[in-house]
């Protein structure tokens, strides 16, 4: 169950540490260490037995053991060696490795960090060299595509869904028929919960949760290609206005207001009847709140329709690796449908290949709402140099009850335009 707690904080940790790490990458690229097209020569390729170095951001012992086992099988079958190292701090260690001109051959790349690495030529664009690349969910391919090039294959994914506490739901005399599928219905059931002194919903106070409402309204911070700022739009304003109304009317509360560190904790302690969280909440509830009875549902649709957020990593291959072909062979083995199902059973991730969906849902039927969300999910902002902009947006979201949404979006628009150049 260690995975759930680590995964819950992974996005926060990456945001905090990624800025410094990627600054190292960007600086080293500018200094001509061979990341971009202008600096250095391509790495001399070796056709002999590979000695792959693989750096992973492991969620815990189960993931580390599973990846090491799969790597050992690949190495044995290919007369190679594959050393898997779980990073203590993936973003920082990658930044240092690139700065030192000794990056690992293969490594996890968080979607929120992808553009920083791809923009300076640190990644080998191998995505379309993997068998049946179109089998990866389109939204996940998009997360790792830049300037029309599919760089790296997603290893798995998570999405957000609506989680409901069955006992608190029943306290308000609500039934399965009352599960909200629209914003209006969400407001209606929230009022019924508030009427029986139950906090209706707790929502994380960052773009990684509130952003789902923006997608449901038809908005987002940047254009699909990551080139244009789109923060100051009527769609985003509708989303923030709606979330603000929930907060002001005491129909929703941020976890901190409920003396909790995140939505899953507030939900597990029975301090809110609903929360919006990812599939990592399963492990957290089983480990820390095993007696809580709950159900999972797709998020209510907004003015534009269904929407959610996705979180994913890809198998990055260093542009400086001297074992690129062997590294591609390794990733090929890690991303077969069968291997992805083995990983799913070992440490609870959802396969990134569409061909594995039926097997996964059969094995984990309660996860269907999370899996279904990938069809309409929005990935992280796919643009480099956005850390300070997004941190400032999060600060605004945390003060949303007392902030003018229009002014906040205008500020984010201006900052995003400056970051994108």
N, C-alpha and C positions, 0 to 999 in steps of 0.2 A: 504493500500500500504506500510505500515511500514515493512512488511515482506521482501520485496525485498532488502531494504537497509541493514537490519540486516543480511540477508542471504548472501549478497555479501561479507561481511567482516567476516563471521563466521569462515572460514578456517584460515584467517590471525590471528584472535583473538585466536583461539584454539592453533595454532602453537606457538604463543608468550607465552601464559599462561600455556599451557599443560605441558611444560617441568618442570616447578616448581611444578605443582600439582602432576604430576606423580612421581616426585622425592620424594614427601611426601608419596605416595602410596608405592613405592618401598622400601623406608627406613622403613616404618612401617611394611612391610611384613618381611623384614630382621630382624626386632626386635621381631618377633614372635607374631604379633598381630592377627594371625589366618587366614591370606590370603592364605598361601600356604599349601602344604600337610604336611610340617614339623611343622607348628606352630599351637597350640591351638586345641580345640575340635570343631566339627561341632555345629552350632547353634541349640539350643533346639527348636524343631518345635512345633508350637501351632496349634491345630485343631479347636479351637474356632473361634468366629467371628474375622475376620482380621481387623487390623487398619493399612492399608497400607500408607506408606509415599512415595510419587512419586515426584522426582525432574526432571524438564524438562528444556531444553535450548530453551525457547520459542522465536519465531521470532517476536512476537508482540501480541497485545490484541486478535486478531482473533484466533490465535493458542491456547492461554491460555484458552479462553472461550470454545473452541471446546473440548479440552482435559478434562477440568473440567466437562463439560456436559456429556461426554462419561463416565468419571470415576464415576460420581454420579449415572448414570443409572446402571452401573455394581454393585456399592455398594448396591443400593436399591434392586437389584435382588438377591444379595448374602448375605444379612443381615450383611454387613460389612461397614467399613468406608474407604474412599480413599481421602487423602489430597494431592492435586496437588499444588506444589510450583514452580513457574517460577524462575529459578536461575538468579541472577545478573551476575554471572560469573561461569558457570557450571563446568569447569575444576578445578578451584580453590576450589569451594565449595565441590566438590566430594572428592578432595584430602584431604581437611580438615576433612570431615566427616569420611573417612576411617581411617585417622590418629587418630581421636578421638574415634575410635571403635564404631561409631554410623552411619553407612551409611544408606541412604534411601533404602527401599525395592526394588523400581523400579526406573530406571533413564535412561536418554538418554546416549548412548555411541557413540561418533563419530567414524567412521571407522578408522580414522587416529590415534585414541587413543586406539582402541580396544586391540591391542597386548600388550600394556603396562599393562592394567588391567588383561587381561587373563593370561599373563605370570606369575603373582604373585598369581593366584588363587582367585582374587577378585570377579570373575563372576561365577554365577551358570550356568553350561552348560545345558540349558533346551531346546535348539532349536528344537530338534527332538521330543519333547513332545507336540508341538503345532500341531493342526490338519493340515494335508496335507502340511508338511514342504517343499515338493518338488515343491509346487506352487509358492514359492518365486523365483524370477529370479536367475539363477545359479550364475551370477557374484556377486550378492548381498549376497548370501549364502557364497560364497568364502571369501568375505570381513570380515565375522564374523566366520570364521572357523580357528581353530588352532590345529595342530597335528591331523587332521582328525576329530575333534569334532566341530559340529555346535553349537556354544555357545548361540547365541541370535538372535531373529528374526528382520530383517530390518523393520523399520516403514514406510519408504518412500525413495525416491531417487531423485537425479538430475544428469543430464549429460550435457556435453558441445555440442554446435552445432554452425553452422555458421549463423550469423545474418547479413542481407544485407539491407542497406538503399536504398529504391527504387528510390528516387529522384537523389541521387548521382550516382547510377547505370545507370540511364537513361542519365545522363549528359555525360557519356562515350559511349552512344549509345549501351549499353549492354541490353540484354533481358533475359527472363526466360531461354532461350536456352543456355545462357552463364554461368549459375550457375555452378561453378567448382565442379567436382567430383573426380579430381585427383590433385596431386601436380603440375603437368605440366600445367594443366588448371588454377589452382590458380595463378601461376606465370604469365600466359598469360593475364588473366583479370586484374591482378594487374598492369601490364605494361600499359594497356589501360587506367586505372584509373589515373595512375601517369601522363600520357600524357596530361590529361585535368586538371592538378594541383589539383588532389584529392588524399589525403593519402589513399592508397588502403585498408590497414587492420591494426587494432590495436590489440595487443596481450598482455595479462597480463604478467609481467616479473617474473613469478615464475614457479615452476614445475607443479603447479595446472592448468596451461594453456599450457605452452611449452611441458609438458609431453605428451600431446595428440599426438604430432608429433612423439615422441618416440614409442608410441604404434602403430601408423600407419606404422612405419618402422619395426615393429616386435620386439622392444626392451622394456626394463623396468629396474628399478634399482635393483630389487631382483628377485629371482626365485619365482615361484608361491607359494611355501610353506614358503617363507620368510626366508629361511635358508642360502641362498647363495647370494653373491654379483654378480650382472650381469651388473653393470654400464658401464664398459669399454668393449663395444661390437661394432662391425661394424654397427649394426642396430642403436644404440644410436648415434653413430658418424654421420651417414647419416642424422639423424633427426636434430641434432644441427648444422651440416654444412648447411642444408637447411634453417633453421630459421635464421642463421647468414647471409646467402646470401640475404634473404629478408630484413633484417635490413640494411646491408651495401649498398644495391641497392636502399634504400629508398622506398621499396615496402611494408614495414611494419614498425610500430613504437610502442614503448611501451607507455602506457598511460601518463607517466610522461613527455615524450617528447612532448606531446600534451596538457600539462597543465591540466591534468585530474587525478583523484584519482584512477580510474579503467576503464576497457574497456567500460563498459556500459555508463559511463559519457562522455567519448570521443566520442562514437558513438552517443549518444543522442544530443550532441552539434554539430553534423554534421562535426566533425573533421576527421572522417574516414568513408569509405564506407562500411567496413565490420568489424566485431569483432567476437571473439570466446568467448562465454559466456554460462552460464547455464540458465535454465528456469526461474531463479529469475529475469532475465532482463525484463521479461514481466511487472512485477509490478513496477519496477524502471522507465521504459519508460512511463508507463501509469501515474505514479505519477508526474514525473519531466519533461518529454518531450512528452506530449500527442499528439503532432502534427506530430511526426516522423512516416513516413510510412515505414514499414519494413516487410521482410519475413524471415522465419527460414528454414534452410536446414541441412541435415546431413553433417558432416565434410568431406572434400575431402579425398579420400583414398590415402595412401602412398604406398611405395614399397611392403609392406606386405599385404595391403588391408585396409578395414575400421578400424577405431579406434577412441576412445574417452576416457574421464575420467568420472568416476562416483563418486558421493559424497552421503553418506548415514549415518544414525544413526540407532542403534538398540535399542530395549527395553531391557536394561540390568537389570538383577536381582542379587542382592547382594548374594554372597555365605554365608554371615552372617545373612541374613534375617531369622526370625523365622516364616515367613508366606510364604514359598516358593511355596507351592501348590496353595495358594490363589493368589500369585503374578503371577503364570503361568496362572491361570484362568483369571486374569485381562488382561494379554498380549494377551491371546486368543481372548478376546472380542475386544481389540484394533486393532487386525490385521485381522479381517474378511474382505472380499471384500467389503461388504456394509459399514462397518465403515470406511474403507480406502477411499471409495468414498465420504463419508460424510466429512472427513477431507480435501479431495481434493477440494471440493466445498467451504469449510469454509476458508481455508487459502492457497490454491494453490499448494499443494504438489502432487507428482505423486505416485500412489499406488505401493507397492513393490510386490504385488501378481500378477502373470500372468493372473489369472482369472478375474482381474479387468481391464485389458488392453482395451478390446473392449468398455466397458462402459465409460472409461476415454477418449479415443480418440473420441468417439461419442460426449461427452460433451465438449471436448476441442480439436477440430480437428487440430488447428494450432500447437499443442504440439506434433504431431506425430513424427517429427524428433528427439525430445528429448527422447521420449519413445523408439523409435526404437534403439537408441544408446545403450541401456542397454544390448542388445544382444552381443555386441562386446566391451563393456567398461572394462577399467582397474580401479580397486579401488585403494585407497591409499596404500602406503607401509605397508605391514602387518608384521611388526617386531618391537620389543621393542627397546628402547634406541636409537632411530634414530633422535631425535630432532636436535642435533647439526650438524649432517651429512647433513640433509635436509636443514637446515638454510644456511649452507655453500654452498650447491648446488644452492640454490636460489640466493645467492650473486654472484656466478659465472654466472648464467643466466642473471642477471641484467647487467653484464659487457660483455655479449656475443659478442657484436660488436668488442671488442678489446681483447677478450680472445681466446686462442687456444682451440677449443673444445676437442681435444684429451687430452690435459693436464688437462682440467677440469674433464673429465670423469675418467682419471687415478687417480686423487685426490679423487673423490667421491668413486671410487672402493676401494681404500686403506682405506678410512675412514669407509666405510660400512663394510668391512671385519673386521676391528677393533671393530666396534659396535656389530657385530653379534657374535664375539668371535670365 
